Amino acid sequence: EEHPVKAFGWAARDPSGVLSPFKFSRRATGEKGVQFKVLYCGICHSDLHSIKNEWGGTKYPLVPGHEFVGVVTEVGSKVQKIRIGDRVGVGCLVGACHSCDDCARDLENYCPKLIGTYNSTYYDGTPTHGGYSNIMVVNEHFAVHIPDNLPLDAAAPLLCAGITTYSPLKYFGLDKPNLNVGVVGLGGLGHVAVKFAKAFGAKVTVISTSPNKKDEALQHLGADSFLVSRDQDQMQAAMGTLDGIIDTVSAVHPLLPLLGLLKSHGKLVMLGAPDRPLELPVMPLLMGRKIVAGSCIGGMKETQEMVDFAAKHNITPDIEVIPMDYVNTAMERLVKADVRYRFVIDIGNTLKAD
């Protein structure tokens, strides 16, 4: 179905996941809508899973991208908080029911009728397309203001990786000074979790299978300690020392050693989505009243709070900016975790409609 606003991006056509140029259309801005020129879009692991249909349910053609930023070119007549020329971004959500308990508590991310930024169906029945594109139209409610002191390219990944790590730190009470917080996995999510936890005043321990990430974690990201999860002696010595753990790993991995690191009443919060169920030993939960929990992005109010916090504390993800036509190579590198720590596509300068 044709919408009035001509748009151009890159889309996957089938489960090979190969992306190529794609012409499509966006809806008219509407009275509560905001239209903006997309300048930068981060590449999230979800994009990779989605273009290859690894989670099932992918509808092709698919334009991915749910962490992107740009400059407003048009606003609807009833838009109140956003002006033409403002710097804005869109994360993982573009719609919700606005009437359920979760929506009433500013938790649109848990709304049973949430509409994803891509691979969802909008209210009008048309497919949603993400940020690997030149133009976006979104309801004002789902647009996030980007403060002037945040560089736009590095701000983009905050809208997914940022809120995904900020929200559980806040909700599970791991945002207090002098707590001992563990971060499992030093990738796109993990490195941002370290930065937020440090800004909250925590002592941060990075837990990784890769000994070669030690210097990076301690020297560059400012973590306080580093554990190699495969080193029995190191793990044994750290038993019962952590108040909480943010686990960002999406591969299948054992939970027992992580539960052992927690103090009594400690919390292990899962952010990754492994494609097979994990084994959950219950006895260690009983013996310390420990919790295994999950968390998924955050609501719009908290997302704006997170971006403002990042601006205040100069927190930006570490990025590698790439041109649009490099995206398929970037996906191959992402599979191998060959990026420090987030690819960001320079849409404004390199997406050419030809």
C-alpha positions as CSV (number, residue, x, y, z in Angstrom):
1,E,0.0,0.0,0.0
2,E,1.4,3.4,-1.0
3,H,1.8,6.1,1.5
4,P,2.3,9.7,0.4
5,V,5.9,10.2,1.7
6,K,8.5,8.7,-0.6
7,A,11.2,6.9,1.3
8,F,14.4,5.1,0.5
9,G,16.5,2.6,2.5
10,W,18.1,-0.8,2.5
11,A,16.0,-3.9,3.1
12,A,16.5,-7.7,3.5
13,R,14.4,-9.6,1.0
14,D,14.8,-13.2,2.4
15,P,16.5,-15.2,5.2
16,S,19.9,-14.8,3.6
17,G,19.8,-11.5,5.4
18,V,21.5,-9.7,2.5
19,L,20.5,-6.0,2.5
20,S,20.1,-4.0,-0.7
21,P,18.6,-0.7,-1.8
22,F,14.8,-0.5,-1.4
23,K,12.2,2.1,-2.3
24,F,9.1,2.4,-0.1
25,S,6.8,5.0,1.4
26,R,6.1,6.5,4.8
27,R,2.7,7.7,6.0
28,A,1.8,11.4,6.0
29,T,3.0,13.2,9.2
30,G,-0.5,13.7,10.6
31,E,-1.5,16.1,13.4
32,K,0.4,14.3,16.2
33,G,3.3,13.1,13.9
34,V,6.9,14.2,13.5
35,Q,8.8,13.7,10.3
36,F,12.6,13.8,10.4
37,K,15.6,13.3,8.2
38,V,17.6,10.3,9.5
39,L,21.3,11.0,9.9
40,Y,22.6,8.0,11.9
41,C,21.4,4.5,12.7
42,G,23.0,2.0,15.0
43,I,23.2,-1.7,14.2
44,C,21.8,-3.8,17.0
45,H,22.1,-7.6,17.3
46,S,18.3,-7.8,16.9
47,D,18.7,-6.4,13.4
48,L,20.9,-9.4,12.6
49,H,18.5,-11.9,14.1
50,S,15.6,-10.3,12.3
51,I,17.0,-10.1,8.8
52,K,17.9,-13.8,9.0
53,N,14.6,-14.7,10.5
54,E,16.4,-16.4,13.4
55,W,13.6,-15.6,15.9
56,G,10.9,-16.5,13.3
57,G,8.1,-14.2,12.2
58,T,10.2,-11.9,10.0
59,K,8.1,-10.3,7.2
60,Y,10.0,-9.4,4.1
61,P,11.0,-7.0,2.7
62,L,12.4,-5.7,6.0
63,V,14.0,-2.4,6.7
64,P,15.8,-2.9,10.0
65,G,17.1,-0.3,12.5
66,H,15.7,0.7,15.9
67,E,18.2,3.1,17.3
68,F,18.4,6.1,15.0
69,V,18.6,9.9,15.2
70,G,18.1,12.9,12.9
71,V,16.7,16.4,12.5
72,V,13.0,17.3,12.4
73,T,11.7,18.6,9.1
74,E,8.0,18.7,9.7
75,V,5.6,18.5,12.7
76,G,1.8,18.0,12.9
77,S,-0.6,20.7,14.1
78,K,-1.1,19.1,17.5
79,V,2.5,18.3,18.3
80,Q,3.5,20.1,21.5
81,K,7.1,19.3,22.5
82,I,9.0,19.1,19.3
83,R,9.9,21.8,16.8
84,I,11.3,21.8,13.3
85,G,15.1,21.7,13.5
86,D,15.1,19.7,16.8
87,R,17.4,16.7,17.2
88,V,15.4,13.6,17.8
89,G,15.7,9.8,17.9
90,V,13.5,6.7,17.7
91,G,14.2,3.5,19.6
92,C,12.5,0.1,19.5
93,L,8.9,1.3,19.8
94,V,6.6,3.3,17.5
95,G,3.2,2.4,19.0
96,A,1.3,1.0,22.0
97,C,-2.3,0.8,23.2
98,H,-2.1,3.7,25.7
99,S,-4.9,2.1,27.8
100,C,-3.4,-1.0,29.6
101,D,-1.8,-1.1,33.1
102,D,1.7,-1.0,31.7
103,C,1.0,2.0,29.4
104,A,-0.6,3.8,32.4
105,R,2.7,3.3,34.2
106,D,4.9,4.6,31.3
107,L,6.0,1.1,30.4
108,E,4.9,1.0,26.8
109,N,7.7,-1.5,26.2
110,Y,5.6,-4.2,28.1
111,C,2.3,-3.3,26.4
112,P,0.8,-6.4,25.0
113,K,-0.1,-4.4,21.8
114,L,3.2,-2.7,21.4
115,I,4.2,-1.8,17.9
116,G,7.9,-2.4,17.0
117,T,9.8,0.1,14.9
118,Y,10.3,-2.6,12.3
119,N,8.8,-5.9,11.5
120,S,5.5,-4.9,13.1
121,T,2.1,-3.8,11.7
122,Y,1.1,-0.2,12.3
123,Y,-2.4,0.9,13.4
124,D,-3.4,1.3,9.7
125,G,-2.4,-2.3,8.8
126,T,0.8,-1.4,7.0
127,P,4.3,-2.8,7.9
128,T,6.6,-0.7,10.0
129,H,10.1,0.0,8.6
130,G,13.1,1.0,10.6
131,G,16.1,3.4,10.5
132,Y,18.2,2.0,7.7
133,S,16.3,4.7,5.7
134,N,16.5,8.4,4.8
135,I,13.2,9.6,6.4
136,M,11.1,8.7,9.4
137,V,7.6,9.6,10.5
138,V,6.6,8.9,14.1
139,N,4.0,9.9,16.7
140,E,5.4,12.6,18.9
141,H,5.0,10.3,22.0
142,F,7.7,7.9,20.6
143,A,10.2,10.6,19.6
144,V,13.1,11.2,22.0
145,H,14.8,14.6,22.3
146,I,18.6,14.4,21.9
147,P,20.4,17.0,24.0
148,D,22.8,19.3,22.2
149,N,25.9,18.1,23.9
150,L,25.5,14.5,22.8
151,P,27.1,13.8,19.4
152,L,24.4,12.5,17.2
153,D,26.3,9.5,15.9
154,A,27.1,8.2,19.3
155,A,23.7,9.0,20.7
156,A,22.0,6.6,18.3
157,P,22.8,3.3,20.1
158,L,21.6,4.8,23.4
159,L,18.0,4.3,22.1
160,C,18.4,0.6,22.3
161,A,21.6,-0.5,24.0
162,G,21.4,2.5,26.4
163,I,17.9,2.0,27.6
164,T,18.3,-1.8,27.7
165,T,21.0,-1.5,30.3
166,Y,19.9,1.7,32.2
167,S,16.4,0.4,32.9
168,P,17.3,-2.8,34.8
169,L,20.1,-1.0,36.8
170,K,17.4,1.5,38.0
171,Y,14.5,-1.0,38.5
172,F,16.5,-3.6,40.4
173,G,18.1,-1.0,42.7
174,L,21.6,-1.4,41.3
175,D,21.9,2.4,40.8
176,K,23.1,3.2,44.3
177,P,26.7,4.2,45.1
178,N,29.2,1.6,46.3
179,L,27.2,-1.4,45.2
180,N,29.2,-4.2,43.6
181,V,27.7,-4.8,40.1
182,G,28.8,-7.5,37.6
183,V,28.5,-7.1,33.9
184,V,28.6,-10.3,31.8
185,G,29.8,-9.9,28.2
186,L,31.6,-6.9,26.9
187,G,29.8,-6.2,23.7
188,G,27.3,-3.5,22.5
189,L,25.2,-3.8,25.6
190,G,27.9,-4.7,28.1
191,H,30.2,-1.8,27.5
192,V,27.3,0.7,28.0
193,A,26.2,-1.2,31.1
194,V,29.7,-0.6,32.5
195,K,29.5,3.1,31.8
196,F,26.1,3.6,33.4
197,A,26.9,1.5,36.5
198,K,30.1,3.5,37.0
199,A,28.1,6.8,36.6
200,F,25.7,5.5,39.3
201,G,28.8,5.0,41.6
202,A,29.0,1.2,41.5
203,K,32.1,-0.9,41.7
204,V,32.0,-2.7,38.5
205,T,33.3,-6.2,37.7
206,V,33.4,-7.3,34.1
207,I,32.9,-11.1,33.6
208,S,34.0,-12.4,30.2
209,T,35.1,-15.6,28.5
210,S,37.9,-13.6,26.8
211,P,41.0,-12.9,28.9
212,N,42.2,-10.5,26.1
213,K,39.4,-8.0,27.0
214,K,40.9,-7.4,30.5
215,D,42.9,-4.3,29.5
216,E,40.0,-2.8,27.5
217,A,37.6,-3.3,30.5
218,L,39.9,-1.9,33.1
219,Q,41.9,0.8,31.3
220,H,39.5,2.0,28.7
221,L,36.0,1.5,30.2
222,G,37.0,2.1,33.8
223,A,35.8,-1.2,35.3
224,D,37.2,-2.0,38.8
225,S,37.9,-5.7,38.3
226,F,37.8,-8.4,35.6
227,L,36.9,-12.1,35.9
228,V,37.6,-14.7,33.3
229,S,34.5,-16.9,33.6
230,R,36.3,-20.0,32.5
231,D,39.0,-19.6,35.2
232,Q,37.7,-21.7,38.2
233,D,40.2,-20.1,40.6
234,Q,39.2,-16.5,39.8
235,M,35.5,-17.3,39.9
236,Q,35.9,-19.2,43.2
237,A,37.7,-16.3,44.8
238,A,34.9,-13.9,43.8
239,M,32.0,-16.1,45.2
240,G,29.4,-14.1,47.1
241,T,30.8,-10.6,46.3
242,L,28.3,-9.1,43.9
243,D,25.0,-7.3,44.7
244,G,23.7,-7.7,41.2
245,I,24.8,-8.9,37.7
246,I,23.7,-7.6,34.4
247,D,24.0,-10.5,31.9
248,T,24.1,-9.3,28.3
249,V,25.2,-12.6,26.6
250,S,22.8,-13.9,24.0
251,A,24.6,-17.2,23.5
252,V,23.7,-20.3,25.6
253,H,25.9,-20.2,28.8
254,P,25.8,-21.7,32.3
255,L,24.1,-19.7,35.0
256,L,25.4,-21.6,38.0
257,P,28.8,-19.9,38.2
258,L,27.1,-16.5,37.9
259,L,24.6,-17.3,40.7
260,G,27.6,-18.2,42.9
261,L,29.1,-14.7,42.4
262,L,26.0,-13.1,44.0
263,K,25.7,-12.2,47.6
264,S,22.6,-13.4,49.4
265,H,19.5,-11.5,48.0
266,G,21.5,-10.8,44.9
267,K,19.9,-10.4,41.5
268,L,21.0,-11.9,38.1
269,V,19.2,-9.9,35.4
270,M,19.1,-11.4,31.9
271,L,19.2,-9.0,28.9
272,G,20.3,-11.4,26.1
273,A,17.9,-13.7,24.4
274,P,19.5,-17.1,23.8
275,D,17.8,-19.2,21.1
276,R,17.5,-22.2,23.4
277,P,16.4,-22.5,27.1
278,L,19.1,-22.1,29.7
279,E,19.5,-24.5,32.6
280,L,18.4,-22.9,35.9
281,P,19.7,-24.6,39.0
282,V,17.2,-23.8,41.8
283,M,19.1,-24.8,44.9
284,P,21.5,-21.8,44.8
285,L,18.4,-19.5,44.5
286,L,16.9,-21.0,47.7
287,M,20.1,-20.9,49.7
288,G,20.6,-17.1,49.3
289,R,17.1,-15.8,48.3
290,K,18.5,-14.9,45.0
291,I,16.6,-13.7,41.9
292,V,16.9,-14.4,38.2
293,A,15.1,-11.8,36.3
294,G,14.7,-10.3,32.8
295,S,14.3,-6.8,31.4
296,C,13.5,-5.5,27.9
297,I,14.3,-2.0,26.8
298,G,12.2,0.7,28.7
299,G,9.3,3.0,28.4
300,M,9.4,6.4,26.6
301,K,9.6,8.5,29.8
302,E,12.5,6.4,31.1
303,T,14.2,6.5,27.7
304,Q,14.2,10.3,27.7
305,E,15.5,10.2,31.3
306,M,18.3,7.9,30.2
307,V,19.3,10.1,27.3
308,D,19.4,13.2,29.6
309,F,21.4,11.3,32.2
310,A,23.9,10.2,29.5
311,A,24.2,13.8,28.3
312,K,24.8,15.1,31.9
313,H,27.5,12.4,32.6
314,N,29.0,12.4,29.1
315,I,28.2,8.8,28.5
316,T,28.4,7.7,24.9
317,P,28.7,4.2,23.4
318,D,32.0,3.4,21.6
319,I,31.1,3.3,17.9
320,E,32.6,2.5,14.5
321,V,30.9,4.7,11.9
322,I,30.4,3.0,8.6
323,P,28.9,4.0,5.2
324,M,25.6,2.4,4.1
325,D,27.1,0.2,1.5
326,Y,29.3,-1.5,4.1
327,V,26.3,-2.8,6.0
328,N,26.5,-6.4,4.8
329,T,30.2,-6.6,5.7
330,A,29.3,-5.1,9.1
331,M,26.7,-7.8,9.7
332,E,29.3,-10.5,8.9
333,R,31.7,-8.9,11.4
334,L,28.9,-8.6,14.0
335,V,28.4,-12.4,13.8
336,K,32.0,-12.7,14.9
337,A,31.7,-10.0,17.5
338,D,34.3,-8.1,15.5
339,V,33.3,-4.5,16.5
340,R,34.2,-2.2,19.4
341,Y,31.4,-1.9,20.3
342,R,28.6,-0.7,18.1
343,F,28.4,-0.1,14.3
344,V,26.6,3.2,13.4
345,I,25.6,3.8,9.8
346,D,26.2,7.3,8.5
347,I,22.8,7.5,6.8
348,G,22.9,11.3,6.1
349,N,26.1,11.3,4.1
350,T,26.2,7.8,2.5
351,L,22.6,6.6,1.8
352,K,22.2,7.4,-1.8
353,A,18.9,7.0,-3.7
354,D,20.1,5.8,-7.1
